[in-house]
């Protein structure tokens, strides 16, 4: 057998960090294979047996394949779909963007990549809050310089204008997300308005013809808000930001359709056109049959509204149950806490067991130790915020309910309580 010689690769590839979530998933899957009972709340996805996609959408996908829609779609997405998305956004967000302002791709990820490649030059500064999803990796892929602003629990982990202000003077891109992955929290109207005005002020200071400060606004979870929470967006609050703002959105979260791979971006036409060219070379289109099906499904906004309303109720029920369980544990004196559910499919949970000893006498010293103990002793898998760029000593976690059966939640809380009780 010839021994493989490891030759050098690009510096970018060599230094690209792997996903902590994927690493955790590998360990979880191995435990499940060995027969252990694991409640896996790590993945930002839906179990189709619990949260299926809309039946009407499923039927439209099947019919689209039967009709032979298996060739290349238009580079920016088929026109009928872009028109339906435009109408959907107009009705529910009151944002007026015509079909030419939309770009359809195979989910939100290639759109974010294309946005970075379109706007960010080598060495440019990209500013984003942490915890947040994958901005560090997209910055790395773009050979840019990242500035991470660690948000605080006091502000529900949403960045403030005061925290961002010192870092925007020479930045190219501010990457924001609301509702936020991993926290499930949102900007308040007042908080986002201050940031939007800050971006506008920064651009008014820049010389004519120079590169502005752009704003990426990832709103992929915007339909999933609960109680009094309302989704806010920067262009509605400050219309003058329209030339600088690119929205990221899609089908995956609103319709439990992560594997259907239909995402869209919208914003200034000249930026969308450049993103289209990049993705045309990459070949990151959403499959044509799924596009045809999504266009047909979005034609009936009553069924759309009905599905989203039902999904929200079912997710909120699970999030509220977990929140109440964690707060009961807190009332019993355990070192836990949580942020009341606001949006998305995530609950922000604090579990701090550092300084405790296990039954075997092992000292729990780090958040990584806590994560491992919860998995080994309680059978509960959740993702620490440091996987999303927060500091390693943060005791906060993302708990995702997209794979959760509602009747299992009391058992999960009991398992956590039992694991806490044997610590010294």
C-alpha positions, 0 to 999 in steps of 0.5 A: 500500500502506497503511503499518502503524501500530504501536500500543502493546500491554500492558506484559507483552506488550511486555517478554516475551522471546522464546525463545533456543531458537526463535531458534537453531532458525530459524538451524539450519533455514536452514542445513539448507535451504542443504544444510549438515549439521547435528546438531541437539541443541537441542530437548527433543523426540523424532524419531518415526522414531527414538523412536515413541510406543507402538504400542498407544497409536497404535492406541488414538488411531486407534480413539478417533477412529473411535469419534467421540470428537471432542466436548468432554471433561470440564473436568478430564479424563475420569474414566476417564483420571484414574483410570488416572493415579491408579493409575499414580502409586500403583503406581510412586511410591506416592503416594496421590491419588484421581482428583479430585486430578488435572487433565488438560490439553493438555500440561504448559505450560497446567498450569504457567500455570494453577498460576501464575495460581491461586497468584501475585498481582501483585507476589508473589515466585517463587523458582526455580533456574537453569538451569531451563525457562521459570520466568522467562517464567511469572513474567513472564506472572503479573506477579510478581517473580522471584528466580533462584538460580544453581545450581553445577556442583559440585551438578550444577546442583541448588539446595541448601537453603542457597542457597534459605533466604535467599529464602523468607521472603516468597515465594509459590511455589518452582518446582522440577523434577527430573529437571531440564530442561536438565541431566538431573540430579536431586535426591538424597534428602538434598538434596530432604529438606532443601529440603522441610523448609525449606518446611515450616519456612517455612510453620510460621512464617506466621500462620494464614490467610495465604498459604503458600509453595507448592511446584511440583514438575515431574516430567515426566521422572521415569520416565527415570532411569538407573543408580543414580539414583532419582526423589525427590519432596517429599511422599513424603519429608515427607508434611506438605508435601502441602497445599502441593505441586502436581505437574506431570506428563504423557505427553510424555516418558515415552512420546515423545509430545510432540505427543499433548498429554496432561499432568496436575497433581495436588495439593490439591483446592481448588487443582486446582479453581481451576486447572480453572476457569482452563483451562476459560475458556482451553479448554486441554483435551487432545483427548478422543480422546487422553484416551480412548486414554491411559486405555485404554493405561494400563490395561495397566501391563505394556505401559507398563513395557515401553515405558518400560524400552526407551525408557530403555535407548535414551536411556541408550545415547546419553547414555553414548556422548556422555559418553564421547566428551566425556570422551575429548576432555577427556583429550586436553586440550581445554577440555570437560567433562560431567556423567555422565548421570542422567536425562531426555534431556539431557547437561550439557556444558561447552565453553569456547573463549573466548580462542581464534582461528578460522582467519580470525583472529576472536577467540572472546570470548563463550559466544554466539561459542562456540555460533556457532562450534560450529554453523558449524564443527562442524555441532553445535547445542546450547543454552547454559545462559544460554537457561535463565536462567544467567549469560551467561558460563556455558560449560555447554550442554544436549545433547538426544539425542531426535533422535539416531541412535546410530551418528552419535555418533562422527562428531559427536565427530570433528567437534568434535575437528576444529573444536577443532584448527583454533583457535589 
